[in-house]
């Protein structure tokens, strides 16, 4: 039996496994994918200063450290259930059942779909799917694509497709309907992009962001936003065009684009068809929390963190005994933050296991998470620090409530015991 | 058409060995050992992995990382395997599901 089971071998899970093993714990890592690295694998971007962040290289470094520590990593192993009995976690997989006193969930994130007519056609895929196909498996998702959804993530992946020699015809908004609201509103999307304008490759957007410091200027900006889009790495980013339909019979053949008003309404008669053999849907990421839902851990919905997030503190502990979290399950952020959270979680686990002298280094690890967040090159939500503050507040409220409910001595239990 | 990215300006050259051959819906294809079935098929220009059980409409990969189950196929007799997660091996037999009978729906159409 291992001391610790980690579910997910992405940047958080691998970092946690390495740190926990360095503290002398025996660790088992489970992942349903065929390679370790999780979402880190697909990442590829140029950092300020011209150095490339290559997710495959970063994964290799972590794998090497894990191998040196003899970490037990079981790939292709899907977890189907978790139960706790007599202080032990039982993790059921499609192969066997594993048991350990501590469990770390580092399950990462999933992509939200965007409903558009024609979205079930072969050739339509999430933007992350195209990223993995291109960078990890090195197969082109197609020869000419359209990306639906304008965000930091979709722009970054558009650039990755571009580097691999894949033609991206346009990045446009989804058609506004009951489901697609925020992502289909040009003014709202423009607003969210302005927060990351420092990384915009286009002089137009950089210049524009300086002008748009107040709402009036923003409105003006979106009103006069060029209908043909602003080019980024040669790809037109269309904030005033929406994909209203994906066309094709057996697979994707093209999309229908239409001009939209500043609040996302389609302008009748503006429809035009463009050819494409694949379409990427970028609906944003949300914490993948189904497994932790089985443990009874409480959740809070925090927009800034991407959705429902399990209650946890800065040491990555949850209110459930022996249950910890790290990485995107705690909120959508970059891989570097996930790695630093993994380290903090592992130190907490080792300390709670009775390893001595870890208090100072745990405190430093928690501080380092914050520092990594502040220095992050890409921030998926501009107010992520505010989201973290909200979670910390929920944690403090929870602890205060526990103190009010729980008496010093478990009176009832004692009486029952005496009765026996 | 799709193709492999053999040379990438940042990621370098792709190692395409060892090659394997496998069957999909009775036809033989070549892939790179241990790449996902979905990637091997896409590299051969195959996008449709199955037909929807009820409507019969064509389906391919959607999320490519195991969450959505859109790419489920039968591998060596085992149903419900995700083509995006399953490493391709030499001699593998893969089949995509087709439309199934829907007698209740059809009865309603004619008698409801």
Boltz contact constraints between the chains, C-beta under 6 A:
constraints:
  - contact:
      token1: [A, 32]
      token2: [B, 66]
      max_distance: 6.0
  - contact:
      token1: [A, 34]
      token2: [B, 87]
      max_distance: 6.0
  - contact:
      token1: [A, 52]
      token2: [B, 10]
      max_distance: 6.0
  - contact:
      token1: [A, 110]
      token2: [B, 67]
      max_distance: 6.0
  - contact:
      token1: [A, 122]
      token2: [B, 47]
      max_distance: 6.0
  - contact:
      token1: [A, 122]
      token2: [B, 48]
      max_distance: 6.0
  - contact:
      token1: [A, 122]
      token2: [B, 58]
      max_distance: 6.0
  - contact:
      token1: [A, 122]
      token2: [B, 60]
      max_distance: 6.0
  - contact:
      token1: [A, 123]
      token2: [B, 47]
      max_distance: 6.0
  - contact:
      token1: [A, 125]
      token2: [B, 61]
      max_distance: 6.0
  - contact:
      token1: [A, 125]
      token2: [B, 62]
      max_distance: 6.0
  - contact:
      token1: [A, 126]
      token2: [B, 63]
      max_distance: 6.0
  - contact:
      token1: [A, 129]
      token2: [B, 61]
      max_distance: 6.0
  - contact:
      token1: [A, 129]
      token2: [B, 63]
      max_distance: 6.0
  - contact:
      token1: [A, 129]
      token2: [B, 64]
      max_distance: 6.0
  - contact:
      token1: [A, 132]
      token2: [B, 64]
      max_distance: 6.0
  - contact:
      token1: [A, 137]
      token2: [B, 35]
      max_distance: 6.0
  - contact:
      token1: [A, 137]
      token2: [B, 39]
      max_distance: 6.0
  - contact:
      token1: [A, 138]
      token2: [B, 4]
      max_distance: 6.0
  - contact:
      token1: [A, 138]
      token2: [B, 5]
      max_distance: 6.0
  - contact:
      token1: [A, 138]
      token2: [B, 14]
      max_distance: 6.0
  - contact:
      token1: [A, 139]
      token2: [B, 4]
      max_distance: 6.0
  - contact:
      token1: [A, 139]
      token2: [B, 39]
      max_distance: 6.0
  - contact:
      token1: [A, 139]
      token2: [B, 42]
      max_distance: 6.0
  - contact:
      token1: [A, 139]
      token2: [B, 43]
      max_distance: 6.0
  - contact:
      token1: [A, 140]
      token2: [B, 2]
      max_distance: 6.0
  - contact:
      token1: [A, 140]
      token2: [B, 3]
      max_distance: 6.0
  - contact:
      token1: [A, 142]
      token2: [B, 2]
      max_distance: 6.0
  - contact:
      token1: [A, 164]
      token2: [B, 5]
      max_distance: 6.0
  - contact:
      token1: [A, 250]
      token2: [B, 58]
      max_distance: 6.0
  - contact:
      token1: [A, 251]
      token2: [B, 47]
      max_distance: 6.0
